[in-house]
């Protein structure tokens, strides 16, 4: 066996000695990004996937792991299916995503790049939108899974967990864009919280987002991302998804049209998807922009084996460069430059082409369990733009200074970032040192762009154990065999991970740094590397990181030996207490320092808090007996305790016990005298969540009951000083927490809690609000006391959150106790009831519409409410629902009269004495109507209308024949002529059965004044019996003013008309779709105009 395997090993070692474009060999070629695939003319190689041409003499020295960037080992052919584990799927494609295709289209059109040309009239293709939605839903699942693991430490998902999850899953550039979008959305949301209409607008509108924040929040709850979801986390995740959609869409629009031929650097086309070539355009662009031609851009993209079963050929740099001269590369770039100026359409093909060629997004959108990073569909390793210094070689230096790195050093650093395998721990240490040295100044210059390694207290560093763990995953035994003193093993006991599944070093660093940054640590430890391996490698798993005292232990070299010794002793003391041995408490206390049992760790937590997190009742009792302070708070001084998680500030031991649901420990702490409200003092502002808020959010009925029995106040969180609501942190009261998470039983328990009496000191707001109510003996419900007014405010906020998140049953419960509707909460509840097909609930909600004050009508009624209600009317066959909707439409139309039609003043034209009407005397034109002649005069008709002028112009002057008029009765034609000869409609005697035909004749002969006169007569004579006929005739003729008048009549009398069979047939006529007539849509448009004029305009009803 060993003998048979010797030759492939020798061949592999020979291949490993090939210069990758950065050595000093005479036969080396410096533009390695041109060697991404081999020519089709090369014969297939027996080494599965490597079809290399005859090689030149190898260089005599190699550069260790640098060559693993673009070299495929022989054994890789056996692992092209992700190391034989077949890359298990991430999850089935989500059946329901927290956005709709309509919202997605609106988002993309709003952020459309001007370079894409004019917008498509029909909108974006539905199949491309659906494909994009499916792809990005995979990124949503990845981020949610990482946030779920991070949330286990504090049993709560906040914006910090979402931000860290974005940094873990997304590339540096994408994470920076998403973080910026999330910060902008949250800033808008917080600014809108100060306004009086904050409960009258949706969360998405307040954030300036297109997707529904409430729907994303509900998705997070249903997906069990965490036991508790902070609303800021939902805002962050919503903004992140929108940013991802915009980013991918802009890349599709900016990309060139897919090319059928494969040029240098375009791949063989055998990767996944219809267009699987690697990123030829980015490679060419980087080569053009970098100084020194192709040599400068060699680190941007490097050849690798194809990610699709080994059918693609990848040549080494020397061979590919020999096959592709630089002139061909330049020509290829020239053609690509022209392709960029074409206007690519957003289609499934262009989407797949862009995704397959983009190393930042391809792996992110794949359905595999592990995350493929830094590679495109053809397996080509590429540096992201934020790490490629060749695009702007002077950006890390001030003007006038010398470059920080030479070109050769830059290439070495970039190759270090792209290395996938190492031969020894020493080599790995050198690579990591180079990479960190490169990333640190880059991030310092571009602070806030998402690039890692920035910390106010100093640079991050790798602990020795972390490097050994990373070396375990990146180690390649074959790379040690070059040492003449090392004999290759005859029996292979190790299973190597194939090259194709190994991520580059930069991704190991990115993920490990993100994990360290989440826990506010100064160093990366071995667990950070294991977490990165779980994400980046197939088939690797490990448990989520738990909350431990040594999470952020840092032996900083800036501290002197005495300080470090004290830290080590303190760390040992915490370890002794955390081990669970109650007999070591005295010894541990002696090691903790001057504060003794109340000493705080780097995370700002005491030993008692850690014991409460673990639920160790015996240790909690021992610590209490040793004198531990029950009510000490997590500090909020970052300069002294920089590793404190922002959400834990001011938390107490009771808070941590409640967080993890340890009821016996909670009972023990309360019996020992712990404050039931945590750190909240009477009359002081509360910037942290109380234990009751946390228990209500998770829906723990037993825990909520216990806290309420001990005097916890469910109103804390909204009420601060004397009842003034500020909520600067967005934290909600216990009612809102239970309602936002849909815990109906907990909400009812909170509601049943007797009210606590407050102080007699009135705030200015309450003094102004009380007015003369103080003298009343029987005030209405929920206003019986000052405390009830605070409860009403709290319940209105709870109603807002339950409606936003789709918990309509909780919303109805709140409404049933007298909390008034806002238009927004009513519309959201109606939408959910309609989506769930709950007919009785729809009827109940429609009946409640009249309780909404007209002063609360907003633009949302027009943009969201009317489309929803007309959709319900269209879909519902229930007569009760139809009648209720008709009542609402009539109510919204208002008591004002229907806008009247006004006469059109006829233009001054030639006129004749009525004596010449149908008089043969001096007549110069004869019309034949129903076989009877009608005599007229051209001098009058020529100026009457364009239609008469056209009729007379088509008739020869000397032709004595008559002009035949069809489809018009003789009496109607006589009325038309009488109108012309008399100069107006005043003398016309029009019968009721003639008005419609006269209207048709006036429209045909283009007599606008006569047409308007007929419309006015129809409007005056309209009633419930003939309104449908008049409307149908007006729509057939295209008379818009009369049609609008009829629609106003319908809306004003809809309660009566809904019983009319002709009207119901008009509303639900399916044949109208084929003729282009949509009555419901026309009614919706008319009602929208009406609401704008009487409810939303500044005139408020004066314009109708």
DAFENPE-V914905 format. One record per pair of residues at least 6 apart in sequence whose C-alpha atoms are under 7 Angstrom apart, sorted by the first residue. I is the first residue (numbers start at 0). J is the second residue. Records with the same first field share a line. If there is no record, write none. Layout:
I=J ; J
//
This chain:
1=489 ; 490
7=73
11=72 ; 73
15=66 ; 70
16=57 ; 58 ; 61
17=57 ; 58
18=27 ; 58
19=31 ; 66 ; 316
20=27 ; 28 ; 29 ; 30 ; 31 ; 316
21=29
24=58
27=317
28=316 ; 317 ; 320
29=293 ; 294 ; 297
30=293 ; 294 ; 297
31=297 ; 301 ; 316
32=264 ; 282 ; 297 ; 300 ; 301
33=263 ; 264 ; 319 ; 320
34=264 ; 302 ; 314 ; 315 ; 316 ; 319 ; 320
35=264 ; 266 ; 301 ; 302 ; 313 ; 314
36=264 ; 266 ; 267 ; 312 ; 313 ; 314 ; 319
37=312 ; 313 ; 314 ; 319
41=50 ; 52
42=50
43=50
44=50
46=73 ; 76
47=76 ; 309
48=76 ; 309 ; 310 ; 311 ; 312
49=312 ; 313
50=312 ; 313 ; 314
51=314
52=318
54=318
64=418 ; 420 ; 421
65=414 ; 415 ; 418
67=418 ; 419 ; 420
68=301 ; 417 ; 418 ; 419
69=301 ; 302 ; 303
70=303 ; 315
71=303 ; 304 ; 498
74=497
75=497 ; 498 ; 499
76=309
78=497
79=306 ; 307 ; 308 ; 309 ; 499
80=86 ; 308
81=500 ; 537
82=496 ; 497
84=538
86=367 ; 368 ; 537
87=367 ; 368
88=366 ; 367 ; 368
89=366 ; 367 ; 368
92=133
93=136
96=136
97=214 ; 215 ; 218
98=210 ; 211
100=128 ; 129
102=209 ; 210
104=123
106=209
107=245
110=245
112=249
115=252 ; 342
116=342
124=346
126=347
127=345 ; 346 ; 347
130=347
134=364
135=364
137=364 ; 366
138=363 ; 364
141=168
142=164 ; 165 ; 168
143=224
145=164
146=160 ; 161 ; 164 ; 224
147=224 ; 225
148=543
149=160
150=156 ; 160 ; 225
152=545 ; 546
153=658
154=225 ; 226 ; 227 ; 658 ; 659
155=225 ; 226 ; 227 ; 228
156=225 ; 227 ; 228 ; 229 ; 232
157=228 ; 229 ; 231 ; 232
158=231 ; 232 ; 235
161=232 ; 235 ; 236
162=178
163=513 ; 517
165=174
166=174 ; 513
167=510 ; 513
170=359
171=449 ; 450
172=385 ; 449
174=449
175=448 ; 449
176=242
177=238 ; 239 ; 242
180=238 ; 239 ; 242
181=234 ; 235 ; 238 ; 239
184=206 ; 207 ; 238
185=206 ; 234
187=205 ; 206
188=205 ; 206
191=197 ; 205
198=796 ; 799
199=821 ; 822 ; 823
200=823
201=823
202=212 ; 213
203=209 ; 210 ; 211 ; 212
208=238
210=237
212=233 ; 234 ; 237
213=803 ; 804
214=804
215=233 ; 237
216=233 ; 804
217=804
220=228 ; 740
226=697
227=696 ; 697
250=353
251=345 ; 349 ; 350 ; 353
252=343 ; 345
254=339 ; 353
255=338 ; 339 ; 341 ; 343
256=338 ; 343
257=349 ; 352
261=267
262=331
263=323 ; 328
264=277 ; 279
265=276 ; 277 ; 278 ; 279
266=276 ; 277 ; 377
267=276 ; 311 ; 312
268=274 ; 275 ; 276
269=275 ; 310 ; 311
270=276 ; 305 ; 306 ; 307 ; 376 ; 377
271=307 ; 376
272=351
274=351 ; 352 ; 355
275=352 ; 355 ; 356 ; 376 ; 377
276=356 ; 377
277=355 ; 356 ; 375 ; 376 ; 377 ; 379
278=356 ; 357
280=335
282=300
283=332
285=296 ; 390
286=292 ; 293 ; 295 ; 296
288=390
289=295 ; 296 ; 389 ; 390
295=389 ; 406
296=389
297=410
298=410 ; 413 ; 414
299=381 ; 382 ; 387
300=379 ; 380 ; 381 ; 382
301=379 ; 380 ; 381
302=313 ; 379 ; 380
303=313 ; 378 ; 379 ; 380
304=313 ; 378 ; 499
305=311 ; 377 ; 378
306=376 ; 377 ; 378 ; 499
354=360 ; 361
355=361 ; 375 ; 376
356=375 ; 376
357=375
358=373 ; 374 ; 375 ; 381
359=373 ; 383
361=375 ; 376
362=370 ; 371 ; 372 ; 374
363=370 ; 371
368=537
369=534 ; 535 ; 536 ; 537
370=534 ; 535
371=535
372=502 ; 506
373=380 ; 381 ; 382 ; 503
374=380 ; 381
380=417
393=402
395=403 ; 441 ; 444
396=402 ; 403
412=433 ; 434
415=430 ; 434
416=434 ; 503 ; 504 ; 505
417=503 ; 504 ; 505
418=503 ; 504
419=473 ; 501 ; 502 ; 503 ; 504
420=473 ; 474 ; 475
421=427 ; 473 ; 474 ; 475
422=474 ; 475 ; 476 ; 478 ; 479
423=474
424=467 ; 470
427=470
439=452
442=450 ; 451 ; 452 ; 453
443=453
451=509 ; 512
452=458 ; 459 ; 512
459=521 ; 522
460=521 ; 522 ; 523
461=522 ; 523 ; 524
462=522 ; 523 ; 524
464=524 ; 525
465=523 ; 524 ; 525 ; 528
468=525 ; 528
469=528
480=486 ; 487
500=536
501=536
502=535
507=531
510=531
511=523 ; 527 ; 528 ; 531
512=523
514=527
515=522 ; 523 ; 527
518=642
519=551 ; 641 ; 642
520=551 ; 642
521=553
530=541
532=539
533=539 ; 540 ; 541
548=573 ; 600
549=570
551=601 ; 642
552=601
554=563
568=590 ; 591
569=590 ; 591 ; 592
572=587 ; 588 ; 590 ; 591
573=606
575=583 ; 587
576=584 ; 587 ; 606
579=618
581=618 ; 621
588=595 ; 596
589=595
591=598
592=598
596=627
597=605 ; 627 ; 628
598=605
599=605
601=640 ; 641 ; 642 ; 643
602=640 ; 642 ; 643
603=633 ; 634 ; 640 ; 643
604=633
607=619 ; 622 ; 627 ; 652
608=652 ; 655
610=618 ; 619
611=619 ; 652 ; 655 ; 656 ; 664
612=655 ; 656 ; 659
614=656 ; 661 ; 664
616=664
629=652 ; 673
630=651 ; 652 ; 673 ; 674
631=651
632=649 ; 650 ; 651 ; 678
633=647 ; 648 ; 649 ; 650 ; 651
634=648 ; 649
635=648
637=643
649=678 ; 687
650=677 ; 678
651=677 ; 678
653=665 ; 668 ; 673 ; 677
654=677 ; 690
656=664 ; 665
657=665 ; 690 ; 694
658=693
662=702
669=675
675=706 ; 709 ; 711
676=689 ; 690 ; 711
677=689 ; 690
679=685
682=720 ; 721
683=719 ; 720
684=719 ; 720
685=716 ; 719
686=728
688=730
691=703 ; 706 ; 711 ; 713 ; 733
692=732 ; 733 ; 736
694=702 ; 703
695=703 ; 733 ; 736 ; 737 ; 745
696=736 ; 737 ; 740
698=737 ; 742 ; 745
700=745
713=732 ; 733 ; 734 ; 749
714=732 ; 733 ; 790 ; 793
715=732
716=730 ; 731 ; 732
717=724 ; 726 ; 731 ; 732 ; 793
718=724
721=762
722=789
732=793
734=746 ; 749 ; 793 ; 794 ; 797
735=796 ; 797 ; 800
737=745 ; 746
738=746 ; 797 ; 800 ; 801 ; 809
739=800 ; 801 ; 804
741=801 ; 806 ; 809
743=809
756=786
757=786
781=787 ; 788 ; 791
782=788
791=818
794=813
795=818
798=810 ; 813
799=824
801=807 ; 809 ; 810
802=810 ; 824 ; 827 ; 828
803=827
805=831
807=828 ; 831
820=851
821=851 ; 855
822=851 ; 855 ; 856
826=864
829=841 ; 844
832=840 ; 841
833=841
842=880
845=883 ; 884
846=883
856=1094
857=1095
861=1087
865=1083
869=1079
872=881
882=1054 ; 1057
885=1053 ; 1054
886=1054
888=1050
889=1050 ; 1051 ; 1052 ; 1053
891=1090
892=1050 ; 1051 ; 1086 ; 1089 ; 1090
897=1044 ; 1047 ; 1048
898=1103
900=1015
902=1008 ; 1011 ; 1012
903=1008 ; 1011
904=1008
905=1008
908=942 ; 943
909=939 ; 942
910=939 ; 980 ; 982
911=980
912=980
913=980 ; 981
916=935 ; 977 ; 980
917=933 ; 934 ; 935
918=934
919=934
922=934 ; 935 ; 936
923=935 ; 936 ; 937
924=934 ; 935 ; 936 ; 937
925=932 ; 933 ; 934 ; 935 ; 961 ; 962
926=932 ; 933 ; 934 ; 961 ; 962 ; 963 ; 964
927=933 ; 961 ; 962 ; 963 ; 964
928=963 ; 964 ; 965 ; 968 ; 969
929=968 ; 969
940=947 ; 948
941=947 ; 948
944=1004 ; 1005 ; 1006
946=1004 ; 1005
947=1004
967=1000
971=996 ; 997
974=987
978=984 ; 987
984=1009
994=1013
998=1010 ; 1013
1001=1009 ; 1010
1002=1010
1014=1041
1023=1056
1026=1045
1027=1061 ; 1062
1030=1042 ; 1045
1033=1041 ; 1042
1034=1042
1043=1085
1046=1082 ; 1085
1056=1062
1057=1063
1066=1078 ; 1079
1071=1077
1089=1103
1092=1099 ; 1100 ; 1102 ; 1103
1093=1099 ; 1100 ; 1101 ; 1102 ; 1103
1094=1100
//
